[in-house]
């Protein structure tokens, strides 16, 4: 089967695949964080100075802890699960980088007719390279909390750039009632979601401090004001989501595509809230931790898509 890299159909479909794949990478990164595998490979880009990571302790030199030590941070005992979990995360990252590169090359077909598409695609490629460097810094800093937060936020910016490139080519369709209100509520929901993600990474940092260093009797006490801020923001975000849903009942009644995106985003929001409650009252079960991370980022993507389409003078044709 012949693939035309410079066809609009290929760009749209492959670009959409790239968007989905970035969210998958965020999911894999969340699994690395939840399982405590972030330092499974203490160096970068290799893993224990090997392109194919070890599978047994005997594959490592006797002084591996000293050899791969980062500053004052000693390397943990070798754990094959942590090592390969982190390494698979890196392999997926390389694959996503390749997807973004292909999307960028395909976008060159629009460099004269719609140059902003090419600009966004190129920016996403540059950012994913910067993200790779940040990943190295995260390892060098022994998973410093603020660096992990930056790593997550840059991933969301990369998604935004790719979405801008892919969905910008959708043709205008029709105006809707209350478009300005819906657009503004979508932006407020997006901003609050991004703040929630940022604060949530700080909560996770407090959790890690308790689990690894035992700095407090339990993570809830240690999280303190950060956790309270996270909860307060969740109620505020819930209010905005309810207002968005109420406004959309009338405005989107004839817009099947946008209404579907909104309903899916609201479902993501519900799952994210329920998983947060489970984390708080069920002592951080792994499945609720993963759900909280994944659906939080999917919420951000959904609200961003709504804002991006509603920000146009007229809505766009269904492209999902």
N, C-alpha and C positions, 0 to 999 in steps of 0.2 A: 504494500500500500504506500503510495507516494504521499509525503507530508510536505505541504507548502508552508514554510516558515514565515513567509511574508503575505499570507492571506489573513483577512480580517477574522475569518472563522477560527483559524488556528490561534490567533492572538487572544480572542475572547475566551475560547475553551481552555487553552493552556494557562492563561492568566488566572482564570477561575480556579483551576487545579492548584496553581501556585498559592493563591490565597488560602485555600483549604489546607494545603501542606504546611503553611506557616503556623496555623493554629494547631496542627498535629505536632509540630516541633515544640510549641509551647506546652502541649500536653506531656510530651516526653521529658521536657525540662522540669515540669512539675513533679513527674514521677521520680526524677533524680533527686529533687529537693526532699520529697516526702520520705524516700527510702534512705536519706542520708548518704547518697553516693557521690556527692559533688567532688570530693577529694579522692574518689576511687582511682583516678589517674592524677598523680601529684605534679606532673609536668605537662607542657603543652607545646606543640601539637601532638607529640608522641605520648605514649603512655608507659611510664617506667622506662623511658628512652627506647621504646620498641614500637614499630608501626603496627604490629599485631600483639595485643596485650598478653601478658602471661596468664596461664590458667591454673598454675600451681605455685606454691611458695618456693619450691625448688628451682623454678625458672628465674628467680631473682637472686642478685648477689647477697651475701650475708649482711653486708653493711647498707642495705637499701634504705633503711630508715634515715641514716646519716647522709647518704648520698643525695636523696631527694628531699631533704629537709628544706623548708621555706622559712628563712629567718629563725625565729624562736619557736616556730610551730613544727613539732615532730610529726613525721608521717605515721598514720595509724597502722595497725596490724593489717597485713594483706588480706583482702576479702574479695574473692573472685567475682561474687555477685555485684558488689559495688564497682569494681573495676570495669566489668563489661557493661554494666548499666550506663556508666558515664561515657564509655567509649562508643556505645551505640548512639547515645545522644549526640556525640560529635559527628558520627557518620551521617546521621539524619541531617544535621546542620550543614554538612558539605553538600548533601543531595539537594537541600532546599536552596543553597547558594547557586547550584547549577540550574535549578528551575528558574530562579530570578534572573540569571544571566541569559537564559533562552528567551524569557519574556522580554528582557531589555532589547535583545537583538531583533526580536519580532516587532518591537515597537518602532523600529527605525522606518517602517513603512509609512508611519504617520508624521515623520519629521518635517514635511513640508505642508501637509494639509491640516494637521492638528498637532503642532510641535509640543504642546503641553503634555500630551500622552508620553512622548519620548522623554521629556524632561523628568516626569514622575518615575518612569521606569528606570532611568539612569540613576536618579537619586536613591531608589530602593536598592540598586546594586551597590552603590557606594556605601550606603548605610549597613548593608549586610556584611561588607568587608570590615567596616568599623566595629560591627557587632562581634565578628570573629576575634578582633584584637581585644575587645572588652572581655570576651570569654577567657582569653589568656590572662588578663589582669585579674579577673575573678579568682583564677587558680593561684596566681602569684600572691594574691592578698589573702589566701586561705579562706575564701568565701566570705569576705567582709560584707556585712549586711547591706551597706549603702551601695556597694558595687553590684550585688545581686539585684537590687531595686532598679538600678540604671540598666542592667542587662534586660530585665523584663520590659521596661518602658520602651527601650529601643526596638525590641521585637514588635511591640504594638505600633510604633511609628513606621516600621518597615511594612507591616500589614496595611497601614493607612496609605502609604505611597503606592503600593501595588494596586489597592482598590481604586485609588484615584485614577491610575492609568487604565485599568481594565474597564471600569464602569463609566468613564467619561465619554466613551464612544457611543453610549446608548442614546438613541434619538429622542427628542422631546415628544410628549404625548398630549397631556391636557393639564389644565389648572385644577386645583382642588380647593374646597372651602377650608378656611382657617389655616392655610399653608404656613403663614408666618408664625402662628402660635405653635403649630406642630414642629416646625423647624427649630424654634427657640427652645421648646421643651426637650427636643431630641439632643440639642447641644448641652443643655443643663444636665440631662441624664448622663451624657457621655463624660462630661467633666467630672461629675460626682463619681462615676464608675472608675475613672482613672485615679482620682484621689483615693477611693476605696482600695484599689489595687496597690497603690503606693503604701498606704497605711497598713494594709494586710501583710505586705512583705516585712514591715517592721514588727508586726505581731509575730510573724513566723520566726523572725530573728530572736525574739524573746523566748519563743518555744525552744529553739535550738540551744540557747544558752542554758536553759533548764535541763534539757535532755542530755547535753554534752558535758556541761561544766557544773551542773547542780548549783546554780547561783541562787535558787529559791526553792521552797518546799514544793511548789507546783507552778505550772506555766501561767495560770490565771492570775495569781497574785503578782507574779513577776511582770506580766504584760501591763497591769495597772491601767494608767491613763491612756496608753496607746490602744488597748482593747476597748476601753470605754468610748474613745473617739470613733473607733471602727463601728461600734454598735449604734452610736448616735447618727453617724453618717448613713448607716443602712436604713434607719427610719426616715431620714430626710430623702434619701434616694427613692424609697418606697412611695413617699408622697408624690414625688415628681412623676414616677411611673404611673401611679393612679390617675394623675392629671393628664398625662399623655394618652392613656387608654381612653379616658372620658372624652377628650378632644377628638381622638381618632374615630370614635364610634360614628360620628357624623361626617367628618371630613374624608375618611377613607372608605366610605361604604361602597363607592363605585370603583375603587382602586384595588383590585384583587391582589396584585403583586406586592404592593407596599403593605397592605393589610396582613398578608401572609408573613412578611418579614417582621412586622410588629408583633404579631401573635407568637411567632417563634422566639423572638427576643424576650417577650414577657414570660414565656415558659422557661427560658434560660434564667431569668431573674428569680423565678419561683424556686427552681432547683438550687440556685446559688444561695438563696436565703435559707432554705431547708438544710442544706449542707453546712452552713455556718452555725445554725442551731445545733446540729449534730456534733460539730466540732466542740462547741461550748459545753454541752451537757453529756456527751458520750466519750469524753477523753480522747479526742482526735483520732477516730477510726480512719484508716488509710483511704478507704473509698470516699469518705466525705471530704477529706483533705484534697484529693484529686478533683472531685466534683467542684469544690469551691474555687480552685485555681482555674480549671478549664472553663467553667460556665461564666466565671467573672470576666475572662478575656473574650469569650463569645458574646457576652452582653455588650462589651465595649465595641466589638465589631458590628453588632446589630444596630446599636444607636448611631454609630458613625455612618453606616450605610443609609439609614433613614435621614440623617442630617444632610449627607452628601447629595441625595436625590432631591430632598425638599429645598435645598439651597439654590437649586436652579429655578429659573422663572416659571418653569412648568415641569411636571413630573416626567420621569424617564420610563421607557418601555420596560417590560419585565425582562430581566436578563439573568435571573437566577435559575 
